[in-house]
Amino acid sequence: MGLASAVPPAAATPPAAPLAAVLEGGGAHCTARPQNPHWSSGAADRRILFKTRVSCSGTYPAVSVRIDGQLLRGPLVGPKALVAVSSGEQTVRGGKVATFYTPLAGAKQVSAPGWYTGVIRGRIIAPQPRNLDDGHTQTVLLE
């Protein structure tokens, strides 16, 4: 399944408020919080990205999580264009936070000013596979 099909069409126009992706069950509770798109302060070149912070708790000392991200360009209401994607897996240990970036450092970068929204879909890979809810950022203007 490609990333474009991983995010439902309804995600093309998400509500204005950010939405965290959450999963409870099977002894694990994970929350994926996408942060609003912004200009990267850590890169030498001017680029736009968004981060997703994932934390897990529960009966397992470590949980493997996959986050698929899409960076969309377009207004709050109306059509949006997919401008960057990411997909990654990390192991989240109890009490720690894992950070996922969209787009990834070695992937196609975005640097044009405009309105941007980040959309994610997450999945617990191990110890018990489960889907996270979908999540999204606010739609923000980057000038």
MIROSE-949375 format. One record per residue: residue in three letters; x, y, z of N, C-alpha, C in turn; residue number from 1. Coordinates in nm, 3 decimals. Each point is the difference from the previous one (the first is absolute). Layout:
# MIROSE-949375
> zamar/n_u/n_v/n_w/ca_u/ca_v/ca_w/c_u/c_v/c_w/marpa
> ala/X/Y/Z/X/Y/Z/X/Y/Z/NUM $
...
# end
This chain:
# MIROSE-949375
> zamar/n_u/n_v/n_w/ca_u/ca_v/ca_w/c_u/c_v/c_w/marpa
> met/0.085/-0.117/0.000/-0.085/0.117/0.000/0.089/0.123/0.000/1 $
> gly/-0.015/0.090/-0.094/0.078/0.121/-0.007/-0.047/0.102/0.101/2 $
> leu/0.085/0.097/0.029/-0.035/0.101/0.098/-0.119/0.081/-0.043/3 $
> ala/-0.012/0.029/-0.129/-0.112/0.080/-0.047/-0.132/-0.067/0.036/4 $
> ser/-0.004/-0.132/0.000/-0.123/-0.068/0.036/-0.012/-0.022/0.150/5 $
> ala/0.108/0.029/0.074/-0.002/-0.023/0.144/-0.081/0.105/0.075/6 $
> val/-0.009/0.121/-0.054/-0.075/0.106/0.065/-0.133/0.013/-0.072/7 $
> pro/-0.111/-0.008/0.074/-0.131/0.003/-0.063/-0.029/0.133/-0.068/8 $
> pro/-0.087/-0.002/-0.104/-0.032/0.123/-0.071/-0.052/0.110/0.092/9 $
> ala/-0.067/-0.035/0.108/-0.051/0.100/0.093/0.112/0.085/0.058/10 $
> ala/0.121/-0.052/0.002/0.113/0.074/0.055/0.043/0.115/-0.090/11 $
> ala/-0.054/0.006/-0.122/0.037/0.106/-0.092/-0.040/0.137/0.053/12 $
> thr/-0.105/0.009/0.081/-0.042/0.125/0.060/-0.026/-0.022/0.148/13 $
> pro/0.107/-0.010/0.081/-0.019/-0.027/0.142/-0.054/0.123/0.073/14 $
> pro/-0.062/-0.020/0.116/-0.043/0.112/0.081/0.119/0.086/0.039/15 $
> ala/-0.027/0.121/0.048/0.106/0.094/0.032/0.082/-0.040/0.122/16 $
> ala/-0.061/-0.065/0.099/0.071/-0.035/0.123/0.084/-0.125/-0.020/17 $
> pro/0.120/-0.005/0.062/0.083/-0.120/-0.014/-0.066/-0.120/0.066/18 $
> leu/0.030/-0.117/-0.051/-0.059/-0.123/0.050/0.110/-0.102/0.019/19 $
> ala/0.013/-0.051/0.122/0.100/-0.103/0.029/-0.056/-0.135/-0.038/20 $
> ala/0.087/-0.091/-0.040/-0.038/-0.138/-0.029/0.024/-0.081/0.127/21 $
> val/-0.099/-0.078/0.043/0.007/-0.072/0.126/-0.037/-0.146/-0.019/22 $
> leu/0.064/-0.087/0.075/-0.038/-0.142/0.004/0.009/-0.049/0.142/23 $
> glu/-0.103/-0.069/0.044/0.002/-0.067/0.129/-0.041/-0.144/-0.022/24 $
> gly/0.059/-0.088/0.074/-0.037/-0.141/-0.009/0.121/-0.088/-0.011/25 $
> gly/-0.019/-0.125/0.036/0.108/-0.096/-0.010/0.117/0.031/0.091/26 $
> gly/-0.023/0.076/0.108/0.108/0.031/0.093/0.085/0.118/-0.038/27 $
> ala/-0.032/0.070/-0.108/0.078/0.117/-0.042/-0.094/0.117/-0.027/28 $
> his/0.047/0.119/0.032/-0.071/0.123/-0.030/0.101/0.093/-0.066/29 $
> cys/-0.024/0.033/-0.127/0.091/0.088/-0.072/-0.075/0.123/-0.049/30 $
> thr/0.067/0.113/0.005/-0.056/0.125/-0.051/0.100/0.060/-0.098/31 $
> ala/-0.047/0.031/-0.120/0.082/0.065/-0.102/-0.054/0.141/-0.018/32 $
> arg/0.082/0.100/0.028/-0.042/0.140/-0.008/0.077/0.071/-0.112/33 $
> pro/-0.069/0.022/-0.113/0.066/0.075/-0.107/0.006/0.149/0.036/34 $
> gln/0.116/0.061/-0.019/0.017/0.142/0.028/-0.015/0.078/-0.129/35 $
> asn/-0.048/0.122/0.009/-0.028/0.079/-0.119/0.122/0.012/-0.091/36 $
> pro/-0.023/0.002/-0.132/0.111/0.024/-0.094/0.070/0.132/0.034/37 $
> his/0.131/0.003/-0.022/0.079/0.119/0.032/0.128/-0.001/-0.082/38 $
> trp/0.066/0.115/-0.002/0.131/0.010/-0.063/0.100/-0.070/0.091/39 $
> ser/0.082/-0.086/-0.055/0.099/-0.072/0.080/0.106/0.095/0.050/40 $
> ser/0.029/-0.008/0.128/0.106/0.083/0.057/0.133/-0.075/0.003/41 $
> gly/-0.004/-0.132/-0.017/0.121/-0.080/0.008/0.068/-0.027/-0.133/42 $
> ala/-0.062/0.041/-0.109/0.057/-0.027/-0.133/0.068/0.126/-0.054/43 $
> ala/0.109/-0.020/-0.073/0.072/0.114/-0.058/-0.083/0.069/-0.108/44 $
> asp/-0.079/-0.079/-0.073/-0.086/0.060/-0.102/-0.138/0.025/0.060/45 $
> arg/-0.076/0.083/-0.066/-0.134/0.035/0.047/-0.097/-0.107/-0.049/46 $
> arg/-0.058/-0.076/0.094/-0.094/-0.105/-0.039/-0.115/-0.009/0.100/47 $
> ile/-0.109/-0.057/-0.048/-0.122/-0.015/0.080/-0.014/-0.146/0.038/48 $
> leu/-0.036/-0.023/0.125/-0.023/-0.137/0.047/-0.100/0.003/0.114/49 $
> phe/-0.045/-0.120/0.038/-0.071/-0.011/0.127/0.050/-0.123/0.072/50 $
> lys/-0.008/0.005/0.132/0.047/-0.110/0.085/-0.120/-0.068/0.063/51 $
> thr/0.013/-0.129/0.021/-0.099/-0.075/0.077/0.072/-0.061/0.119/52 $
> arg/-0.047/0.033/0.119/0.058/-0.052/0.124/-0.088/-0.115/0.049/53 $
> val/0.063/-0.114/0.025/-0.073/-0.120/0.043/0.049/-0.043/0.137/54 $
> ser/-0.096/-0.022/0.090/0.032/-0.054/0.132/-0.089/-0.120/0.025/55 $
> cys/0.052/-0.097/0.075/-0.076/-0.121/0.031/0.017/-0.033/0.147/56 $
> ser/-0.104/-0.059/0.056/0.006/-0.048/0.138/-0.079/-0.131/0.006/57 $
> gly/0.006/-0.065/0.112/-0.074/-0.124/0.017/0.087/-0.109/0.058/58 $
> thr/-0.038/-0.124/-0.027/0.067/-0.114/0.061/0.126/-0.044/-0.074/59 $
> tyr/0.025/0.053/-0.119/0.118/-0.039/-0.077/0.113/0.101/0.020/60 $
> pro/0.124/-0.045/0.012/0.112/0.093/0.016/0.033/0.075/-0.129/61 $
> ala/-0.040/-0.055/-0.115/0.029/0.063/-0.129/-0.110/-0.036/-0.099/62 $
> val/-0.034/0.096/-0.086/-0.103/-0.019/-0.101/0.056/0.050/-0.133/63 $
> ser/-0.009/-0.082/-0.105/0.043/0.042/-0.134/-0.117/0.066/-0.070/64 $
> val/0.024/0.121/-0.051/-0.105/0.082/-0.060/0.042/0.042/-0.140/65 $
> arg/-0.096/0.001/-0.092/0.021/0.049/-0.136/-0.088/0.123/-0.018/66 $
> ile/0.058/0.106/-0.055/-0.074/0.121/-0.032/0.019/0.032/-0.148/67 $
> asp/-0.111/0.015/-0.071/0.000/0.046/-0.139/-0.049/0.144/0.002/68 $
> gly/0.076/0.091/-0.059/-0.037/0.141/0.000/-0.016/0.055/-0.140/69 $
> gln/-0.088/0.098/-0.011/-0.020/0.073/-0.125/0.000/0.149/0.031/70 $
> leu/0.075/0.077/-0.078/-0.003/0.145/0.008/-0.082/0.048/-0.118/71 $
> leu/-0.109/0.070/0.031/-0.092/0.048/-0.103/0.011/0.152/-0.010/72 $
> arg/-0.009/0.052/-0.123/0.003/0.144/-0.023/-0.135/0.042/-0.056/73 $
> gly/-0.061/0.101/0.062/-0.129/0.049/-0.046/-0.073/0.069/0.113/74 $
> pro/-0.109/0.069/-0.031/-0.073/0.079/0.099/-0.071/-0.086/0.103/75 $
> leu/-0.046/0.066/0.107/-0.074/-0.070/0.106/-0.120/-0.074/-0.058/76 $
> val/-0.074/0.068/-0.085/-0.116/-0.062/-0.066/0.030/-0.006/-0.149/77 $
> gly/-0.016/-0.116/-0.057/0.026/-0.016/-0.142/0.104/-0.106/-0.027/78 $
> pro/0.032/-0.018/-0.127/0.093/-0.108/-0.037/0.142/0.027/0.048/79 $
> lys/0.067/-0.109/0.030/0.140/0.006/0.043/0.082/-0.091/-0.089/80 $
> ala/0.126/0.035/-0.018/0.092/-0.081/-0.081/0.098/-0.070/0.093/81 $
> leu/0.026/-0.126/-0.028/0.099/-0.077/0.074/0.138/0.044/-0.047/82 $
> val/0.083/0.055/0.092/0.131/0.051/-0.040/0.116/-0.078/0.060/83 $
> ala/-0.025/-0.080/0.104/0.108/-0.081/0.059/-0.060/-0.113/0.082/84 $
> val/0.073/-0.110/0.008/-0.044/-0.115/0.078/0.116/-0.053/0.084/85 $
> ser/-0.035/-0.079/0.099/0.102/-0.070/0.079/-0.061/-0.128/0.054/86 $
> ser/0.086/-0.091/0.035/-0.043/-0.125/0.062/0.117/-0.050/0.083/87 $
> gly/-0.026/-0.030/0.125/0.109/-0.045/0.085/-0.048/-0.082/0.117/88 $
> glu/0.090/-0.083/0.051/-0.027/-0.081/0.119/0.105/0.030/0.105/89 $
> gln/-0.045/0.008/0.125/0.091/0.018/0.112/-0.053/-0.080/0.118/90 $
> thr/0.089/-0.034/0.091/-0.039/-0.064/0.125/-0.009/0.107/0.107/91 $
> val/-0.118/0.007/0.064/-0.024/0.098/0.105/0.008/-0.073/0.133/92 $
> arg/0.092/0.043/0.082/0.018/-0.062/0.132/-0.079/0.080/0.104/93 $
> gly/-0.049/-0.070/0.102/-0.082/0.063/0.103/0.059/0.130/0.052/94 $
> gly/-0.080/0.104/0.004/0.044/0.129/0.051/0.078/0.084/-0.099/95 $
> lys/0.031/-0.051/-0.116/0.076/0.073/-0.102/-0.094/0.046/-0.112/96 $
> val/0.049/0.092/-0.082/-0.075/0.051/-0.114/0.083/-0.022/-0.126/97 $
> ala/-0.063/-0.052/-0.104/0.064/-0.016/-0.131/-0.050/0.111/-0.091/98 $
> thr/0.088/0.051/-0.085/-0.036/0.107/-0.093/0.011/-0.051/-0.143/99 $
> phe/-0.107/0.020/-0.076/-0.006/-0.035/-0.143/-0.009/0.131/-0.078/100 $
> tyr/0.072/0.009/-0.112/0.003/0.122/-0.081/-0.067/-0.024/-0.136/101 $
> thr/-0.075/0.100/-0.046/-0.056/0.000/-0.135/0.031/0.135/-0.062/102 $
> pro/0.075/0.001/-0.114/0.064/-0.113/-0.066/0.128/-0.040/0.074/103 $
> leu/0.052/-0.118/-0.035/0.126/-0.047/0.056/0.114/0.085/-0.056/104 $
> ala/0.112/0.006/0.071/0.114/0.084/-0.040/0.050/-0.030/-0.141/105 $
> gly/0.006/-0.125/-0.041/0.054/-0.034/-0.131/-0.102/-0.002/-0.112/106 $
> ala/-0.124/0.035/0.030/-0.108/-0.005/-0.099/-0.020/0.137/-0.066/107 $
> lys/-0.092/0.006/-0.094/-0.035/0.126/-0.066/-0.043/0.101/0.107/108 $
> gln/0.057/0.120/-0.006/-0.029/0.104/0.098/-0.097/0.103/-0.057/109 $
> val/-0.065/0.072/0.090/-0.099/0.101/-0.037/0.049/0.134/0.053/110 $
> ser/-0.002/0.103/-0.085/0.050/0.131/0.044/-0.086/0.116/-0.048/111 $
> ala/-0.114/-0.026/-0.063/-0.085/0.108/-0.050/-0.095/0.048/0.109/112 $
> pro/-0.008/0.132/0.022/-0.097/0.052/0.097/-0.142/-0.040/-0.039/113 $
> gly/-0.088/-0.008/0.097/-0.139/-0.034/-0.026/-0.068/-0.058/0.123/114 $
> trp/-0.120/-0.053/-0.021/-0.078/-0.063/0.105/0.034/-0.149/0.003/115 $
> tyr/0.029/-0.053/0.119/0.040/-0.141/0.012/-0.074/-0.070/0.113/116 $
> thr/-0.023/-0.130/-0.022/-0.063/-0.088/0.098/0.078/-0.130/0.004/117 $
> gly/0.023/-0.053/0.118/0.061/-0.131/0.015/-0.106/-0.103/0.037/118 $
> val/0.008/-0.117/-0.062/-0.096/-0.108/0.026/0.081/-0.127/0.029/119 $
> ile/-0.043/-0.075/0.102/0.071/-0.124/0.033/-0.097/-0.117/0.014/120 $
> arg/0.057/-0.117/-0.018/-0.066/-0.126/0.035/0.106/-0.083/0.071/121 $
> gly/-0.038/-0.060/0.111/0.095/-0.077/0.078/-0.046/-0.142/0.023/122 $
> arg/0.097/-0.084/0.034/-0.028/-0.140/0.029/0.103/-0.052/0.100/123 $
> ile/-0.050/-0.071/0.100/0.090/-0.073/0.088/0.039/-0.127/-0.074/124 $
> ile/0.128/-0.022/-0.016/0.052/-0.118/-0.070/0.017/-0.116/0.096/125 $
> ala/0.055/0.028/0.119/0.024/-0.105/0.100/-0.006/0.064/0.138/126 $
> pro/-0.039/-0.069/0.102/-0.018/-0.144/0.007/-0.134/-0.051/-0.052/127 $
> gln/-0.103/0.083/-0.004/-0.129/-0.043/-0.054/-0.043/0.100/-0.106/128 $
> pro/-0.001/-0.039/-0.129/-0.035/0.093/-0.107/-0.140/0.058/0.016/129 $
> arg/-0.007/0.131/-0.013/-0.128/0.072/0.005/0.016/0.132/-0.074/130 $
> asn/-0.109/0.049/-0.057/0.002/0.129/-0.066/-0.024/0.111/0.101/131 $
> leu/0.067/0.113/-0.021/-0.028/0.122/0.074/-0.109/0.074/-0.075/132 $
> asp/-0.067/0.092/0.068/-0.090/0.091/-0.069/0.083/0.084/-0.097/133 $
> asp/-0.066/0.062/-0.098/0.069/0.096/-0.085/0.016/0.130/0.079/134 $
> gly/0.099/0.079/-0.035/0.022/0.127/0.067/0.039/0.106/-0.101/135 $
> his/-0.009/0.126/0.039/0.036/0.110/-0.089/0.039/0.122/0.080/136 $
> thr/0.066/0.091/-0.067/0.038/0.128/0.059/-0.106/0.104/-0.034/137 $
> gln/0.023/0.120/0.046/-0.079/0.112/-0.048/0.052/0.035/-0.140/138 $
> thr/-0.082/0.067/-0.078/0.045/0.056/-0.127/0.059/0.137/0.032/139 $
> val/0.128/0.018/-0.034/0.070/0.123/0.038/0.061/0.067/-0.123/140 $
> leu/0.010/0.132/0.007/0.063/0.078/-0.107/0.147/0.019/0.034/141 $
> leu/0.087/-0.042/-0.092/0.144/0.018/0.015/0.046/0.098/-0.107/142 $
> glu/0.054/0.112/0.044/0.041/0.105/-0.095/0.150/0.013/-0.006/143 $
# end
